[in-house]
Amino acid sequence: MPISPHFKNLRDKVGHDLLMMPACGGVVINDAGEILLQLRSDNQMWGIPGGALDPGEDVADCAMREIYEETGITVVPERITSVLAGEEFFHTYPNDDRVAIISIMFRCRPIGGELKINDDESLAIRYFPVDALPDNMIPRHRFMVGKALENPQFAFYRYNADPIPEQKPEDTYMTQLRAKVGTDLIVSVGAAGLVLNDDGEVLLQQRADTQTWGLPGGALDPGEEPADTAVREVYEETGVHVVPERILSVLSGADYFHTYPNGNQVSIVSITYQCRWIGGTPQVNDDETLAVQFFPADALPEAMLPRHRFRIQNALSNLSKTYFNLPNDD
């Protein structure tokens, strides 16, 4: 498929410069236990079908759309199997465009369609037995297939075992990107931490820009694992050191558009981790924060963004797997 209007607008302004690109795909497993792969036209290697998330699109809808566009198969996403980024997810396309991919992978069940080369991104489409995957397969895709074949309750993730994060420099990827695109809409991936104390109270931050309360969190940097982002952002905003224990939810869509007071527009992909408090004292730790406080789960502050309230209430309802919005039936 051609480049989306959103990414074309960004590329017109940044050229070949690095862009953060959240992408969704699916490990599609048929009734015979075989896995659907595409032979990519850009690198002549086999991989999992998937592609870039459009602004305002739910992650599950993105996975379904990309799988159909590339293979002709319609699927149902059953669970999120991994959320990964890091150094091996940097990619340079044949036209020299550079991206840092944040991969959100689903295990999917095929329910219809016709197996075929459905766009110019694919040279071949076929199912492979699990024990006979092709040799010329993208290494990170082989790894993600392995994680999809496991059956943990929650999505796989990686993080730096050192729990004391370094604060990022002020001249970040986002400030560099905004210097080129102005206030234009960008897709931003953010990671947040749900931190509970021994009384089951939730740690919240009151933001300086909106005066609303919410979960501490912030945007990923290129090459950073989302879990490391959550650890870093929780510390930067609250002074608390945490260890991520599981991915509670991955959410995007129409409710995750946001315009900051300075006019910057974002379409957010929000990854929320349940985190264990291991050190530090809750305190105002940067100029983004007005206050830091634990709240009882049944007495959250009124001045709170609805999407943050939903993520907390959803997480505390003891869901048995990483939550995502069900596919859009429209």
Number of C-alpha atoms within 10 A of each C-alpha: 12 8 10 11 10 14 17 13 16 19 17 10 14 16 15 16 13 19 23 22 24 21 20 29 27 34 30 26 21 15 8 10 13 18 22 25 27 25 22 21 14 13 11 15 18 26 22 26 27 26 23 20 26 21 21 17 19 24 30 30 21 22 30 24 20 23 29 23 22 27 25 19 22 21 21 20 24 14 21 29 28 21 22 23 22 18 12 12 18 18 14 13 11 9 8 12 15 18 19 23 24 25 21 26 30 28 22 26 18 16 10 12 12 11 17 18 19 19 15 13 19 23 18 18 21 15 17 17 13 16 7 9 16 16 10 12 18 16 14 14 17 18 10 22 24 13 19 24 15 10 10 12 15 20 25 19 19 15 18 14 9 9 17 16 18 11 10 11 7 8 8 11 16 17 11 10 19 13 10 13 17 13 16 14 19 25 23 20 21 20 28 28 32 28 24 19 13 7 10 13 18 22 24 28 25 24 20 14 13 13 15 16 25 26 25 28 26 22 20 24 19 22 17 19 21 30 29 23 23 31 29 28 27 30 29 25 27 25 19 23 23 24 24 25 14 19 29 27 23 24 21 23 20 12 14 18 18 14 12 11 9 8 12 15 18 20 22 24 25 24 26 30 26 21 23 18 17 11 14 13 13 20 18 19 18 13 11 16 20 18 18 21 15 17 17 14 17 9 9 18 16 10 12 18 14 12 14 18 18 11 21 21 14 14 20 13 8 9 13 11 17 22 21 18 14 13 15 10 5 3
